[in-house]
Amino acid sequence: MMSTIKFVRKRLGLTQAALAAGIGCTQGNVSHYEERGQTVPPAVAKRLIVFARSKGHEVTFTDIYGPADGQLIDANDPAPTCEVSHG
């Protein structure tokens, strides 16, 4: 299983440092969100949604916080929740 933040970052094709710069936090913050399971503050989640949209990706709060059942999103899931917008 992959953390939801790591899944979103990988879908955007970014390093931790590049994602951090894009959403206004540090690479250490991104690392904590990904590897230690630290909860993403709602303000950071909103910035991630806006940043992803600027890169042509649709990201939702479910993508960031995971499904309501608490299951983490698997990068190998045949139906990933991050959709790519081509418009």
N, C-alpha and C positions, 0 to 999 in steps of 0.2 A: 504494500500500500504506500501511496505517496501522500504527503500533506497537501491540503487544498491549495495553500499559497504556492508551494513548489509546482503543483500542477498548473496553476494559472501562469506562473513565471515561465515555465517551460513552453506553454502554449504561445506566450508572447515572444519566445526566443531570446530571453534576456538573462544576463548574469544577475546575481544577487545585487551587485553594486549598481548596475544599470537600472534595475527595478527600484532600488532604494532612491536613486537620484530622481527617478520619474514620479515617485509618490511622496517625496519630501521626508524621508527618514534615513537612517544609516544602514549600511550593509549588515551591521551587527543586529539591528532590529529584524531585518528580513531573515537572517540566520535563525534568530530566536523563534520567529513565527513558523519557519519551516522545520527546524530540527528539534526544537524543544517544546513545540506545541503551544507556545505563548499565544494567547488570544489576541487577535488583531483588533485594536480599538475601532469603533464605528467610524470615526473621522478618517482614519487611515484606509478603511475599507471603501469609503466613498471616493477617496482620492484614487484608489486602485481602479475602481469602476470607471471613473472619468479618464484616467490615464490609458487603460486598456481600450476604451472606446476611441481615443485619439490614435491608437495604433491599429484600428480596424477590427477589434475584437469585442464581442459582447460578453461582459462578465457580470454576474449577479451576486447578491449577498449569499445565495446558496452555494455558488462556486467558492466563495471565500470561507464561509463558516461550515460548509458541508450540509448534506441533506438533514432534514428534521430528525431522521432516525439515528443520527450520530455516526453513520458510516463515513469513513473517509473515501474520497474519490480516487479510484485507481487509474493511473495513466494508460493502462492497457484496456480499460473499459471500452467496449465497442460503441458506446453512446456517450461520449464526453459531454459535459454540461457547458463547456466554453465553446461558443459558436463563433466561427469566423465570418465576418461580414465582408463581402466583396463589393461594397458600393460606396 
